[in-house]
Amino acid sequence: MGTFDTIISQNFPCVHPQLSVVIRLRFDLWEFGAHSFRIETRDLEGDMNMDTISGNVEVRGVGNATAVSHLVFSISNLRFKSPSVVNFILYIDDKEISSIPLYVRKS
């Protein structure tokens, strides 16, 4: 429960049993419609830590100049081979939009 940006383990490789990724996207009026998305993870060596998450989102307005869409994913048994920084990278329509780090440290 709650939010975190760091996982600490005594031993490596390690497995984090469960985490969720929650993304709130705001689209402008001219962006309403269908969009593809993809979430990748990459460590500092460029290796992926999990399979890519991908799909589509349909953005609809309710009379406002912007609209919000939420993407929520649960990830089980995420494996880390060593301490590192893992970046979660979000792509919308094959364009990198944002990334956020997850720090994996040894205690």
MMTF fields as JSON, N, C-alpha, C and O atoms, coordinates in Angstrom:
{
  "mmtfVersion": "1.0.0",
  "mmtfProducer": "UNKNOWN",
  "numBonds": 427,
  "numAtoms": 428,
  "numGroups": 107,
  "numChains": 1,
  "numModels": 1,
  "chainsPerModel": [1],
  "groupsPerChain": [107],
  "chainIdList": ["A"],
  "bondAtomList": [4, 2, 8, 6, 12, 10, 16, 14, 20, 18, 24, 22, 28, 26, 32, 30, 36, 34, 40, 38, 44, 42, 48, 46, 52, 50, 56, 54, 60, 58, 64, 62, 68, 66, 72, 70, 76, 74, 80, 78, 84, 82, 88, 86, 92, 90, 96, 94, 100, 98, 104, 102, 108, 106, 112, 110, 116, 114, 120, 118, 124, 122, 128, 126, 132, 130, 136, 134, 140, 138, 144, 142, 148, 146, 152, 150, 156, 154, 160, 158, 164, 162, 168, 166, 172, 170, 176, 174, 180, 178, 184, 182, 188, 186, 192, 190, 196, 194, 200, 198, 204, 202, 208, 206, 212, 210, 216, 214, 220, 218, 224, 222, 228, 226, 232, 230, 236, 234, 240, 238, 244, 242, 248, 246, 252, 250, 256, 254, 260, 258, 264, 262, 268, 266, 272, 270, 276, 274, 280, 278, 284, 282, 288, 286, 292, 290, 296, 294, 300, 298, 304, 302, 308, 306, 312, 310, 316, 314, 320, 318, 324, 322, 328, 326, 332, 330, 336, 334, 340, 338, 344, 342, 348, 346, 352, 350, 356, 354, 360, 358, 364, 362, 368, 366, 372, 370, 376, 374, 380, 378, 384, 382, 388, 386, 392, 390, 396, 394, 400, 398, 404, 402, 408, 406, 412, 410, 416, 414, 420, 418, 424, 422],
  "bondOrderList": [1, 1, 1, 1, 1, 1, 1, 1, 1, 1, 1, 1, 1, 1, 1, 1, 1, 1, 1, 1, 1, 1, 1, 1, 1, 1, 1, 1, 1, 1, 1, 1, 1, 1, 1, 1, 1, 1, 1, 1, 1, 1, 1, 1, 1, 1, 1, 1, 1, 1, 1, 1, 1, 1, 1, 1, 1, 1, 1, 1, 1, 1, 1, 1, 1, 1, 1, 1, 1, 1, 1, 1, 1, 1, 1, 1, 1, 1, 1, 1, 1, 1, 1, 1, 1, 1, 1, 1, 1, 1, 1, 1, 1, 1, 1, 1, 1, 1, 1, 1, 1, 1, 1, 1, 1, 1],
  "groupList": [{"groupName": "MET", "atomNameList": ["N", "CA", "C", "O"], "elementList": ["N", "C", "C", "O"], "formalChargeList": [0, 0, 0, 0], "bondAtomList": [1, 0, 2, 1, 3, 2], "bondOrderList": [1, 1, 2], "singleLetterCode": "M", "chemCompType": "L-PEPTIDE LINKING"}, {"groupName": "GLY", "atomNameList": ["N", "CA", "C", "O"], "elementList": ["N", "C", "C", "O"], "formalChargeList": [0, 0, 0, 0], "bondAtomList": [1, 0, 2, 1, 3, 2], "bondOrderList": [1, 1, 2], "singleLetterCode": "G", "chemCompType": "PEPTIDE LINKING"}, {"groupName": "THR", "atomNameList": ["N", "CA", "C", "O"], "elementList": ["N", "C", "C", "O"], "formalChargeList": [0, 0, 0, 0], "bondAtomList": [1, 0, 2, 1, 3, 2], "bondOrderList": [1, 1, 2], "singleLetterCode": "T", "chemCompType": "L-PEPTIDE LINKING"}, {"groupName": "PHE", "atomNameList": ["N", "CA", "C", "O"], "elementList": ["N", "C", "C", "O"], "formalChargeList": [0, 0, 0, 0], "bondAtomList": [1, 0, 2, 1, 3, 2], "bondOrderList": [1, 1, 2], "singleLetterCode": "F", "chemCompType": "L-PEPTIDE LINKING"}, {"groupName": "ASP", "atomNameList": ["N", "CA", "C", "O"], "elementList": ["N", "C", "C", "O"], "formalChargeList": [0, 0, 0, 0], "bondAtomList": [1, 0, 2, 1, 3, 2], "bondOrderList": [1, 1, 2], "singleLetterCode": "D", "chemCompType": "L-PEPTIDE LINKING"}, {"groupName": "ILE", "atomNameList": ["N", "CA", "C", "O"], "elementList": ["N", "C", "C", "O"], "formalChargeList": [0, 0, 0, 0], "bondAtomList": [1, 0, 2, 1, 3, 2], "bondOrderList": [1, 1, 2], "singleLetterCode": "I", "chemCompType": "L-PEPTIDE LINKING"}, {"groupName": "SER", "atomNameList": ["N", "CA", "C", "O"], "elementList": ["N", "C", "C", "O"], "formalChargeList": [0, 0, 0, 0], "bondAtomList": [1, 0, 2, 1, 3, 2], "bondOrderList": [1, 1, 2], "singleLetterCode": "S", "chemCompType": "L-PEPTIDE LINKING"}, {"groupName": "GLN", "atomNameList": ["N", "CA", "C", "O"], "elementList": ["N", "C", "C", "O"], "formalChargeList": [0, 0, 0, 0], "bondAtomList": [1, 0, 2, 1, 3, 2], "bondOrderList": [1, 1, 2], "singleLetterCode": "Q", "chemCompType": "L-PEPTIDE LINKING"}, {"groupName": "ASN", "atomNameList": ["N", "CA", "C", "O"], "elementList": ["N", "C", "C", "O"], "formalChargeList": [0, 0, 0, 0], "bondAtomList": [1, 0, 2, 1, 3, 2], "bondOrderList": [1, 1, 2], "singleLetterCode": "N", "chemCompType": "L-PEPTIDE LINKING"}, {"groupName": "PRO", "atomNameList": ["N", "CA", "C", "O"], "elementList": ["N", "C", "C", "O"], "formalChargeList": [0, 0, 0, 0], "bondAtomList": [1, 0, 2, 1, 3, 2], "bondOrderList": [1, 1, 2], "singleLetterCode": "P", "chemCompType": "L-PEPTIDE LINKING"}, {"groupName": "CYS", "atomNameList": ["N", "CA", "C", "O"], "elementList": ["N", "C", "C", "O"], "formalChargeList": [0, 0, 0, 0], "bondAtomList": [1, 0, 2, 1, 3, 2], "bondOrderList": [1, 1, 2], "singleLetterCode": "C", "chemCompType": "L-PEPTIDE LINKING"}, {"groupName": "VAL", "atomNameList": ["N", "CA", "C", "O"], "elementList": ["N", "C", "C", "O"], "formalChargeList": [0, 0, 0, 0], "bondAtomList": [1, 0, 2, 1, 3, 2], "bondOrderList": [1, 1, 2], "singleLetterCode": "V", "chemCompType": "L-PEPTIDE LINKING"}, {"groupName": "HIS", "atomNameList": ["N", "CA", "C", "O"], "elementList": ["N", "C", "C", "O"], "formalChargeList": [0, 0, 0, 0], "bondAtomList": [1, 0, 2, 1, 3, 2], "bondOrderList": [1, 1, 2], "singleLetterCode": "H", "chemCompType": "L-PEPTIDE LINKING"}, {"groupName": "LEU", "atomNameList": ["N", "CA", "C", "O"], "elementList": ["N", "C", "C", "O"], "formalChargeList": [0, 0, 0, 0], "bondAtomList": [1, 0, 2, 1, 3, 2], "bondOrderList": [1, 1, 2], "singleLetterCode": "L", "chemCompType": "L-PEPTIDE LINKING"}, {"groupName": "ARG", "atomNameList": ["N", "CA", "C", "O"], "elementList": ["N", "C", "C", "O"], "formalChargeList": [0, 0, 0, 0], "bondAtomList": [1, 0, 2, 1, 3, 2], "bondOrderList": [1, 1, 2], "singleLetterCode": "R", "chemCompType": "L-PEPTIDE LINKING"}, {"groupName": "TRP", "atomNameList": ["N", "CA", "C", "O"], "elementList": ["N", "C", "C", "O"], "formalChargeList": [0, 0, 0, 0], "bondAtomList": [1, 0, 2, 1, 3, 2], "bondOrderList": [1, 1, 2], "singleLetterCode": "W", "chemCompType": "L-PEPTIDE LINKING"}, {"groupName": "GLU", "atomNameList": ["N", "CA", "C", "O"], "elementList": ["N", "C", "C", "O"], "formalChargeList": [0, 0, 0, 0], "bondAtomList": [1, 0, 2, 1, 3, 2], "bondOrderList": [1, 1, 2], "singleLetterCode": "E", "chemCompType": "L-PEPTIDE LINKING"}, {"groupName": "ALA", "atomNameList": ["N", "CA", "C", "O"], "elementList": ["N", "C", "C", "O"], "formalChargeList": [0, 0, 0, 0], "bondAtomList": [1, 0, 2, 1, 3, 2], "bondOrderList": [1, 1, 2], "singleLetterCode": "A", "chemCompType": "L-PEPTIDE LINKING"}, {"groupName": "LYS", "atomNameList": ["N", "CA", "C", "O"], "elementList": ["N", "C", "C", "O"], "formalChargeList": [0, 0, 0, 0], "bondAtomList": [1, 0, 2, 1, 3, 2], "bondOrderList": [1, 1, 2], "singleLetterCode": "K", "chemCompType": "L-PEPTIDE LINKING"}, {"groupName": "TYR", "atomNameList": ["N", "CA", "C", "O"], "elementList": ["N", "C", "C", "O"], "formalChargeList": [0, 0, 0, 0], "bondAtomList": [1, 0, 2, 1, 3, 2], "bondOrderList": [1, 1, 2], "singleLetterCode": "Y", "chemCompType": "L-PEPTIDE LINKING"}],
  "groupTypeList": [0, 1, 2, 3, 4, 2, 5, 5, 6, 7, 8, 3, 9, 10, 11, 12, 9, 7, 13, 6, 11, 11, 5, 14, 13, 14, 3, 4, 13, 15, 16, 3, 1, 17, 12, 6, 3, 14, 5, 16, 2, 14, 4, 13, 16, 1, 4, 0, 8, 0, 4, 2, 5, 6, 1, 8, 11, 16, 11, 14, 1, 11, 1, 8, 17, 2, 17, 11, 6, 12, 13, 11, 3, 6, 5, 6, 8, 13, 14, 3, 18, 6, 9, 6, 11, 11, 8, 3, 5, 13, 19, 5, 4, 4, 18, 16, 5, 6, 6, 5, 9, 13, 19, 11, 14, 18, 6],
  "groupIdList": [1, 2, 3, 4, 5, 6, 7, 8, 9, 10, 11, 12, 13, 14, 15, 16, 17, 18, 19, 20, 21, 22, 23, 24, 25, 26, 27, 28, 29, 30, 31, 32, 33, 34, 35, 36, 37, 38, 39, 40, 41, 42, 43, 44, 45, 46, 47, 48, 49, 50, 51, 52, 53, 54, 55, 56, 57, 58, 59, 60, 61, 62, 63, 64, 65, 66, 67, 68, 69, 70, 71, 72, 73, 74, 75, 76, 77, 78, 79, 80, 81, 82, 83, 84, 85, 86, 87, 88, 89, 90, 91, 92, 93, 94, 95, 96, 97, 98, 99, 100, 101, 102, 103, 104, 105, 106, 107],
  "secStructList": [7, 7, 7, 7, 1, 3, 3, 3, 3, 1, 1, 1, 1, 3, 3, 3, 3, 3, 3, 3, 3, 3, 3, 3, 3, 3, 3, 3, 4, 4, 4, 7, 3, 3, 3, 3, 3, 3, 3, 3, 3, 3, 7, 6, 6, 1, 7, 7, 1, 1, 7, 7, 3, 3, 3, 3, 3, 3, 3, 7, 7, 1, 1, 1, 1, 3, 3, 3, 3, 3, 3, 3, 3, 3, 3, 3, 3, 3, 3, 3, 1, 1, 1, 3, 3, 3, 3, 3, 3, 3, 3, 3, 6, 6, 3, 3, 3, 3, 3, 3, 3, 3, 3, 3, 3, 3, 7],
  "xCoordList": [0.842, 0.0, 0.883, 1.977, 0.412, 1.158, 2.03, 1.969, 2.83, 3.72, 5.164, 5.494, 6.009, 7.422, 8.219, 7.687, 9.483, 10.369, 11.641, 12.566, 11.676, 12.868, 12.47, 11.572, 13.157, 13.028, 14.389, 15.421, 14.38, 15.631, 15.6, 14.627, 16.689, 16.793, 18.161, 19.158, 18.187, 19.456, 20.225, 21.456, 19.481, 20.113, 19.671, 18.559, 20.587, 20.293, 20.735, 21.736, 20.008, 18.797, 17.67, 17.663, 16.707, 15.556, 14.279, 14.309, 13.177, 11.876, 10.97, 10.802, 10.389, 9.398, 8.035, 7.655, 7.288, 6.093, 4.948, 4.239, 4.749, 3.583, 3.78, 4.143, 3.542, 3.492, 2.515, 2.195, 2.049, 1.115, 1.707, 2.422, 1.396, 1.778, 0.477, -0.429, 0.403, -0.789, -0.36, 0.527, -0.991, -0.636, -1.895, -2.927, -1.796, -2.89, -2.43, -1.433, -3.173, -2.842, -3.878, -5.077, -3.434, -4.358, -4.137, -3.014, -5.225, -5.195, -5.926, -6.959, -5.384, -6.054, -7.118, -7.124, -8.004, -9.141, -8.747, -9.418, -7.677, -7.257, -6.63, -6.33, -6.436, -5.868, -6.934, -6.598, -8.198, -9.252, -9.264, -8.98, -9.593, -9.623, -8.799, -8.475, -8.466, -7.738, -6.228, -5.686, -5.567, -4.112, -3.579, -4.218, -2.417, -1.733, -0.795, -0.318, -0.541, 0.428, 1.308, 0.949, 2.475, 3.426, 4.21, 4.6, 4.438, 5.271, 6.401, 6.171, 7.615, 8.801, 9.596, 9.481, 10.395, 11.34, 12.743, 12.981, 13.656, 15.052, 15.94, 15.734, 16.94, 17.904, 19.03, 18.966, 20.054, 21.128, 21.941, 22.589, 21.91, 22.613, 21.744, 22.204, 20.498, 19.59, 18.779, 18.032, 18.912, 18.164, 16.753, 16.523, 15.807, 14.424, 14.209, 14.695, 13.484, 13.228, 11.903, 11.677, 11.02, 9.721, 9.257, 9.802, 8.259, 7.68, 7.01, 6.504, 7.012, 6.364, 4.859, 4.238, 4.288, 2.834, 2.362, 2.885, 1.388, 0.915, -0.588, -1.186, -1.171, -2.609, -3.061, -2.261, -4.347, -4.95, -5.82, -6.362, -5.951, -6.822, -7.655, -7.14, -8.934, -9.858, -10.133, -10.665, -9.771, -9.931, -11.191, -11.328, -12.102, -13.356, -13.539, -13.228, -14.037, -14.291, -15.71, -16.578, -15.937, -17.28, -17.632, -18.265, -17.215, -17.498, -16.402, -16.537, -15.326, -14.186, -13.111, -13.157, -12.158, -11.063, -10.01, -9.162, -10.063, -9.142, -9.914, -11.046, -9.279, -9.859, -8.748, -7.584, -9.131, -8.18, -8.473, -9.629, -7.411, -7.508, -6.536, -5.466, -6.913, -6.059, -5.656, -6.465, -4.405, -3.886, -3.418, -2.623, -3.903, -3.55, -3.159, -3.915, -1.972, -1.463, -0.886, -0.227, -1.131, -0.481, 0.595, 0.384, 1.741, 2.884, 3.291, 3.565, 3.329, 3.694, 5.072, 5.466, 5.789, 7.069, 8.065, 8.633, 8.27, 9.237, 10.639, 10.943, 11.485, 12.814, 13.875, 13.865, 14.788, 15.925, 17.197, 17.366, 18.095, 19.314, 20.374, 21.218, 20.329, 21.326, 20.798, 19.816, 21.447, 21.043, 21.188, 22.136, 20.246, 20.259, 19.202, 18.561, 19.033, 17.911, 17.143, 17.715, 15.85, 15.0, 14.049, 13.296, 14.078, 13.192, 11.957, 12.052, 10.794, 9.527, 9.292, 9.184, 9.214, 9.135, 7.773, 7.363, 7.076, 5.753, 5.848, 6.409, 5.289, 5.186, 3.707, 2.904, 3.357, 2.018, 2.209, 2.986, 1.489, 1.61, 3.074, 3.516, 3.823, 5.238, 6.178, 7.316, 5.718, 6.573, 6.793, 5.837, 8.062, 8.349, 7.79, 8.138, 6.914, 6.245, 6.879, 7.087, 7.184, 7.691, 8.371, 8.195, 9.148, 9.732, 9.858, 9.895, 9.923, 10.092, 10.99, 10.827, 11.942, 12.872, 12.32, 11.547, 12.741, 12.554, 13.962, 14.691, 14.334, 15.66, 15.65, 14.799, 16.595, 16.706, 18.067, 19.115, 18.02, 19.239, 19.462, 18.529, 20.72, 21.084, 21.145, 21.694, 20.567, 20.583, 21.915, 22.11],
  "yCoordList": [-1.178, 0.0, 1.235, 1.229, 2.27, 3.52, 3.608, 2.77, 4.637, 4.839, 4.704, 4.982, 4.28, 4.131, 4.237, 4.025, 4.561, 4.588, 3.789, 3.816, 3.065, 2.289, 0.922, 0.802, -0.101, -1.46, -1.823, -1.65, -2.326, -2.706, -4.203, -4.732, -4.877, -6.316, -6.65, -5.99, -7.687, -8.148, -9.004, -9.03, -9.719, -10.675, -10.414, -9.955, -10.724, -10.629, -11.905, -12.494, -12.36, -11.743, -11.792, -12.622, -10.867, -10.823, -10.7, -10.353, -10.992, -10.9, -10.047, -10.317, -9.013, -8.218, -8.824, -8.914, -9.246, -10.056, -9.338, -9.963, -8.047, -7.382, -5.875, -5.307, -5.227, -3.778, -3.351, -4.115, -2.13, -1.587, -0.333, 0.427, -0.138, 1.068, 1.792, 1.224, 3.058, 3.86, 5.099, 5.836, 5.32, 6.443, 7.254, 6.707, 8.551, 9.459, 10.298, 11.015, 10.197, 10.92, 12.001, 11.745, 13.203, 14.271, 14.59, 14.843, 14.572, 14.843, 16.14, 16.433, 16.92, 18.123, 17.772, 16.672, 18.705, 18.516, 17.908, 16.998, 18.399, 17.906, 16.503, 15.911, 15.981, 14.639, 13.579, 12.403, 13.961, 12.984, 11.943, 12.256, 10.71, 9.605, 8.437, 8.365, 7.538, 6.312, 6.55, 7.218, 5.987, 6.067, 4.709, 4.013, 4.346, 3.154, 3.593, 4.727, 2.671, 2.949, 1.726, 0.605, 1.982, 0.909, 1.337, 2.498, 0.403, 0.654, -0.364, -1.573, 0.143, -0.711, -0.394, 0.696, -1.344, -1.099, -1.348, -2.291, -0.494, -0.664, -0.306, 0.703, -1.168, -0.848, -0.011, 0.36, 0.284, 1.153, 0.544, 1.264, -0.785, -1.45, -1.563, -2.046, -1.122, -1.19, -2.47, -2.679, -3.338, -4.593, -4.364, -3.511, -5.138, -5.046, -5.966, -7.097, -5.493, -6.289, -7.03, -7.941, -6.658, -7.317, -7.234, -6.472, -8.014, -7.942, -6.591, -5.991, -6.129, -4.867, -4.975, -5.988, -3.921, -3.813, -2.897, -1.795, -3.338, -2.497, -2.65, -3.632, -1.674, -1.699, -0.422, 0.322, -0.176, 1.016, 1.699, 1.058, 3.008, 3.789, 4.695, 5.298, 4.78, 5.643, 6.866, 6.742, 8.037, 9.271, 9.98, 10.306, 10.206, 10.88, 12.07, 12.004, 13.144, 14.334, 14.358, 13.63, 15.205, 15.389, 16.878, 17.398, 17.547, 18.964, 19.878, 21.099, 19.322, 20.117, 20.183, 19.445, 21.063, 21.216, 20.124, 19.949, 19.38, 18.27, 17.069, 17.194, 15.911, 14.69, 13.889, 13.966, 13.121, 12.308, 10.832, 10.412, 10.056, 8.601, 8.021, 8.581, 6.9, 6.235, 4.861, 4.135, 4.518, 3.186, 2.613, 3.24, 1.432, 0.807, -0.643, -1.394, -1.027, -2.372, -2.942, -2.232, -4.211, -4.934, -5.817, -6.486, -5.81, -6.598, -7.526, -7.081, -8.813, -9.813, -10.383, -10.552, -10.671, -11.377, -10.711, -11.36, -9.416, -8.676, -8.993, -8.777, -9.505, -10.0, -8.935, -8.262, -8.808, -7.9, -8.703, -9.353, -8.664, -9.472, -8.854, -9.561, -7.521, -6.84, -5.45, -4.992, -4.777, -3.401, -2.548, -2.714, -1.645, -0.851, 0.235, 0.42, 0.933, 1.843, 1.301, 1.074, 1.095, 0.597, 1.715, 2.208, 2.114, 3.162, 2.548, 1.677, 3.016, 2.68, 3.771, 4.948, 3.384, 4.344, 4.21, 3.113, 5.335, 5.356, 5.917, 6.99, 5.17, 5.601, 5.742, 4.865, 6.831, 7.018, 7.19, 8.036, 6.376, 6.407, 6.329, 7.066, 5.417, 5.143, 6.312, 6.312, 7.309, 8.427, 8.365, 8.25, 8.443, 8.431, 9.699, 10.813, 9.507, 10.628, 10.957, 12.124, 9.917, 10.145, 8.889, 7.798, 9.062, 7.911, 8.25, 9.416, 7.198, 7.386, 6.265, 5.111, 6.594, 5.566, 4.787, 5.299, 3.544, 2.697, 2.283, 1.644, 2.658, 2.361, 1.014, 0.755, 0.159, -1.164, -1.197, -1.122, -1.313, -1.179, -2.383, -3.107, -2.579, -3.639, -3.044, -1.961, -3.772, -3.266, -3.533, -3.177],
  "zCoordList": [0.0, 0.0, 0.0, 0.564, -0.622, -0.655, -1.892, -2.792, -1.904, -3.041, -2.584, -1.431, -3.492, -3.181, -4.467, -5.557, -4.339, -5.498, -5.262, -6.074, -4.122, -3.778, -3.235, -2.402, -3.723, -3.203, -2.616, -3.264, -1.389, -0.721, -0.447, 0.089, -0.825, -0.606, -0.021, -0.314, 0.81, 1.361, 0.373, 0.387, -0.503, -1.418, -2.859, -3.123, -3.779, -5.212, -5.885, -5.477, -6.923, -7.448, -6.424, -5.515, -6.599, -5.705, -6.535, -7.715, -5.888, -6.546, -5.671, -4.482, -6.274, -5.547, -5.854, -7.022, -4.826, -5.06, -5.775, -6.564, -5.521, -6.103, -6.081, -5.051, -7.213, -7.246, -8.323, -9.233, -8.206, -9.19, -9.801, -9.147, -11.055, -11.775, -12.106, -12.716, -11.691, -11.936, -12.708, -12.277, -13.843, -14.712, -14.996, -15.385, -14.799, -15.136, -16.317, -16.24, -17.407, -18.628, -18.885, -18.778, -19.223, -19.593, -21.071, -21.509, -21.818, -23.254, -23.553, -22.951, -24.489, -24.956, -25.989, -26.542, -26.24, -27.134, -28.48, -28.969, -29.074, -30.391, -30.332, -31.369, -29.126, -28.977, -28.694, -28.556, -28.604, -28.334, -29.444, -30.6, -29.093, -30.046, -29.534, -28.349, -30.421, -30.068, -30.071, -30.952, -29.063, -28.948, -28.494, -27.705, -28.996, -28.494, -27.373, -27.352, -26.442, -25.387, -25.189, -25.548, -24.604, -24.303, -23.075, -22.954, -22.168, -20.997, -21.023, -21.064, -20.997, -20.968, -19.71, -19.149, -19.276, -18.189, -18.723, -19.478, -18.32, -18.71, -17.521, -16.846, -17.285, -16.239, -16.845, -18.017, -16.056, -16.526, -17.661, -18.42, -17.778, -18.873, -20.124, -21.159, -20.033, -21.176, -21.239, -22.196, -20.23, -20.215, -19.699, -18.842, -20.234, -19.79, -18.597, -18.593, -17.584, -16.388, -16.44, -15.643, -17.364, -17.466, -18.905, -19.703, -19.225, -20.559, -20.755, -19.807, -21.977, -22.318, -22.088, -22.413, -21.527, -21.385, -22.509, -22.668, -23.283, -24.374, -24.548, -24.11, -25.188, -25.436, -26.094, -26.661, -26.012, -26.599, -25.574, -24.673, -25.715, -24.856, -25.758, -26.699, -25.46, -26.203, -25.33, -24.226, -25.825, -25.076, -25.57, -26.749, -24.63, -24.948, -24.033, -22.843, -24.581, -23.792, -23.268, -23.75, -22.273, -21.71, -21.743, -20.825, -22.804, -22.938, -22.445, -22.527, -21.937, -21.46, -22.538, -23.521, -22.344, -23.303, -23.15, -24.025, -22.026, -21.806, -21.271, -20.804, -21.35, -20.786, -20.123, -20.516, -19.113, -18.361, -18.604, -18.634, -18.775, -18.847, -17.831, -17.592, -17.237, -16.252, -16.761, -17.337, -16.542, -16.833, -15.502, -14.803, -15.146, -13.877, -14.153, -14.771, -13.688, -13.916, -12.632, -11.874, -12.389, -11.297, -11.893, -12.905, -11.257, -11.721, -10.594, -9.479, -10.885, -9.885, -10.182, -11.335, -9.107, -9.184, -10.127, -11.005, -9.939, -10.74, -10.225, -9.052, -11.11, -10.75, -11.02, -12.05, -10.06, -10.194, -9.99, -8.958, -10.969, -10.891, -9.992, -9.443, -9.841, -9.016, -8.657, -9.24, -7.698, -7.413, -8.676, -9.444, -8.877, -10.099, -10.018, -8.983, -11.094, -11.295, -12.482, -13.548, -12.3, -13.38, -13.764, -12.924, -15.015, -15.5, -16.136, -17.001, -15.694, -16.337, -17.38, -17.036, -18.644, -19.744, -20.416, -20.795, -20.559, -21.175, -22.584, -22.807, -23.532, -24.914, -25.261, -24.944, -25.904, -26.462, -27.962, -28.407, -28.742, -30.212, -30.642, -31.524, -30.0, -30.292, -30.016, -30.487, -29.259, -28.87, -27.366, -26.6, -26.939, -25.507, -24.873, -25.265, -23.881, -23.23, -21.888, -21.556, -21.119, -19.769, -19.251, -19.795, -18.193, -17.505, -16.035, -15.643, -15.227, -13.789, -13.269, -13.665, -12.379, -11.904, -10.715, -9.904, -10.646, -9.47, -9.043, -9.802, -7.811, -7.307, -6.607, -5.757, -6.963, -6.357, -5.662, -6.303, -4.332, -3.534, -2.64, -2.291, -2.281, -1.339, 0.054, 0.256, 1.03, 2.413, 3.074, 4.236]
}
